[in-house]
Structure formats: C-alpha cells, structure tokens
Amino acid sequence: NAAARLNGMSYSAFIAGMNEKGLELNRKVLADLAVHNPNTFAELVKSIQK
C-alpha cells in the first residue's frame, strides 16, 4: 500500500490495474518486490498506469 502510494497510485487502483493487465502477483510477492527491488516495483507501477 505504502509503496504504491510512494509511486503515485492508490493501492486499490494498483490492484485494479494489475487485474486489468492480467498480472497475478500475490501481496507477499508485491511486498517483497517493493522492499528488496524498489526500482522494479516502480517500473511495475508505471506499466500499470499506462
């Protein structure tokens, strides 16, 4: 939730965007990605915002 907001997107919009794009990553994977690979997480958010 916080990582999505840091990248300019609400958590609910982020999850909705993932569903629209057909991305299936669970919350544990997303949290791990946000903590250990913040640049990759930011790119994921950008790809969903398009």
N, C-alpha and C positions, 0 to 999 in steps of 0.2 A: 504494500500500500504506500509506504513512505517513498520507496524507490520510484514508483510510478509517478507520484506527485513531484518528486525532485526533477523528473524528466518532463514535467508539464502536462500530465494526464492523470485523471482520477482513476482509482483502482477499478471502478465499475466500467468505465469507458475502455480501459485497458483490456479487461476480461472480455467485454463485448467485442472489441476489435479482434482479439485472438480467436474468438469463436467464429466471427465472420470470415477470417482468413483460413480457418480450418486448422489452427495450431493447437495441439494438445499437449500442453505442459502443465503439470500439477503445481500447486502452490509451493511445495517443498523445493522443486527444481527451480522455480522462479526466484524464490528467496535465496537459494544458493548462488544462482547466477548474479543476482543483484549485489550480494555481499562480496563474492570472490572474483567476479568479472563485470564490474560496473560499466565498462565501455561497451561490452557486448550487450548488456541489458539495455543501455541507452540506444543502441542501434536497433534492438528489437522494438522498443517503444516507437522510434522514428518510423520503422517499417509499418507499424500498425496505424500510425497517424496518417499515412498516405491514402 
